Amino acid sequence: MLTQFKDTIYACATPAGSGAISIIRLSGDKALDIVQSLVKSRTPLSEAAGYSLHFGRIFLPDGTLLDEVLVSIFRSPKSYTGEDCVEISCHASAYIYREMAQMLQLAGARAALPGEFTQRAFLNGKMDLSQAEAVADLIASQSRAEHRLAMQQMRGGYSREFADLRRQLIELSALVELELDFSEEELEFADREHLLTLVDAAIARIGSLKESFRLGNAIKNGIPVAIVGPPNAGKSTLLNALLGEERAIVSDIPGTTRDTVEECLVIGGLRYRFIDTAGLREGGEAIEQLGMQRAVESIRKARIVLCLLNPLDVEGSRRCMELVRQECMPLAAASQLQGQGNNSIKATAGNKGDFGNTADACADGATVLWVVNKADILESHKASLLFGPDAEYLYISAKERKIEDLYRALEENRPPIPDDSAAIVSSQRHFEALEQAYALLGNCRTALLDGLSQDLLSQDLREAIRALGSIIGDIDTEEVLGEVFRRFCIGK
């Protein structure tokens, strides 16, 4: 264990500010003795049983009563960190905490680093690394889907998937290593066809986990929804209507929105990240042009594109539709439609990936919703005459906040909330480790097909095993651990 983890640490585990109660946590070999020196109680805390609660009083050095507290005892190894832990519940006063922190330091404790409690839990074998990371995700979760994703990972189902996959690679590596050890005797423990079958199975399994990152990343960070359209189509008004507040500036002057404006909203248990973009039109001065470039980038990165059409600007809306199609249309479908005069691609279960089947599909499986705004001044049957008959239109009035159909469409075209048994990758670090393992196994496959030396095969297998091990914590680098726990809050 690193030297710093022999210290006894403390931190306030509850948010700063006004409230009824604050909880100060301690962990380390001297936690009970330090608290005993500060808290006056009937039962000596250093002798108290684990999972017990005690009333006590804390006095300042001059004998003045600072606070009456409740002390929770958690003895090693049956504690969160695996060490002796103490939680002091006191009144949520900034003054009380400052005085207690000063006394704790004088008694021999030091302030905890971000994530140090959970890092100690990992180092003491209370959880693996992916479970430790899930603790931070659980704290940060803002929707039902994020909560379920973090809970599934924290409870160990996610870890078991990677541990099992890693075990399969170790068994495969053992076969290869065994043949290398007996190469002079020309013994064969598994023919190359069998090894190839095992490698292909591992590649398929890792590929499936890699594919899940698209869904997991969207759930964790919010499903990106780009609101695009010509100037004055009502994009900012729509964002305000969705949020129920005046978040974006609304003006009749074209080009008011120069940069993207992002806000999040939870709908049906999923967090959506709505991105209001600059109006798309020809011309415009330099800053507006830069805003339009960012709007196009938002289209490319979005899972859902809301293309807002303005019946008062038919030509501008048509140009915007063409731009969205250019950015979102699958290349294969685009080539099929060349010269056919078709206005859209009808999405099917095959090209829509995780989404429903009522909208047009983007190249990577995202969805385009064609939304006619200002529907209060347009009869619905006229939209196909104005913008083309081959798209399925939604009709809203952002100004009047009549957007019920849009909510329905977002629900229909959302990614599924994963069940508790699904292993969904949501961490960029895990995804990169999977990509590394995937590439290394691809090298193994090539080596088997080309009859290359098993020394090369063995080396790539070992590196793939190491990459998968880094996900669940089979690592020995302090740099990786520091990066993982750096983003944790103090006190966790």
HELIX and SHEET records of a PDB file:
HELIX    1   1 THR A    3  LYS A    6  5                                   4    
HELIX    2   2 ALA A   31  LEU A   38  1                                   8    
HELIX    3   3 LEU A   45  GLU A   47  5                                   3    
HELIX    4   4 ALA A   94  ALA A  107  1                                  14    
HELIX    5   5 GLU A  116  LEU A  123  1                                   8    
HELIX    6   6 LEU A  129  ALA A  140  1                                  12    
HELIX    7   7 ARG A  144  MET A  154  1                                  11    
HELIX    8   8 GLY A  157  ASP A  181  1                                  25    
HELIX    9   9 SER A  183  GLU A  185  5                                   3    
HELIX   10  10 ARG A  192  ASN A  221  1                                  30    
HELIX   11  11 LYS A  235  LEU A  243  1                                   9    
HELIX   12  12 ALA A  286  LYS A  301  1                                  16    
HELIX   13  13 VAL A  314  CYS A  328  1                                  15    
HELIX   14  14 LEU A  331  LEU A  337  1                                   7    
HELIX   15  15 ALA A  375  ILE A  377  5                                   3    
HELIX   16  16 SER A  380  LYS A  382  5                                   3    
HELIX   17  17 ALA A  383  PHE A  387  1                                   5    
HELIX   18  18 GLU A  404  GLU A  412  1                                   9    
HELIX   19  19 GLN A  428  ASP A  450  1                                  23    
HELIX   20  20 GLN A  454  ILE A  472  1                                  19    
HELIX   21  21 GLU A  478  PHE A  485  1                                   8    
SHEET    1   A 7 VAL A  39  LYS A  40  0                                        
SHEET    2   A 7 SER A  52  PHE A  59 -1                                        
SHEET    3   A 7 LEU A  65  PHE A  74 -1                                        
SHEET    4   A 7 CYS A  85  HIS A  91 -1                                        
SHEET    5   A 7 ILE A  21  SER A  27 -1                                        
SHEET    6   A 7 ILE A   9  CYS A  12 -1                                        
SHEET    7   A 7 ARG A 110  ALA A 111  1                                        
SHEET    1   B 6 VAL A 261  ILE A 267  0                                        
SHEET    2   B 6 LEU A 270  ASP A 276 -1                                        
SHEET    3   B 6 ILE A 223  VAL A 228  1                                        
SHEET    4   B 6 ILE A 304  LEU A 309  1                                        
SHEET    5   B 6 THR A 367  VAL A 372  1                                        
SHEET    6   B 6 ASP A 360  ALA A 361 -1                                        
SHEET    1   C 6 VAL A 261  ILE A 267  0                                        
SHEET    2   C 6 LEU A 270  ASP A 276 -1                                        
SHEET    3   C 6 ILE A 223  VAL A 228  1                                        
SHEET    4   C 6 ILE A 304  LEU A 309  1                                        
SHEET    5   C 6 THR A 367  VAL A 372  1                                        
SHEET    6   C 6 TYR A 393  TYR A 395  1                                        
END                                                                             
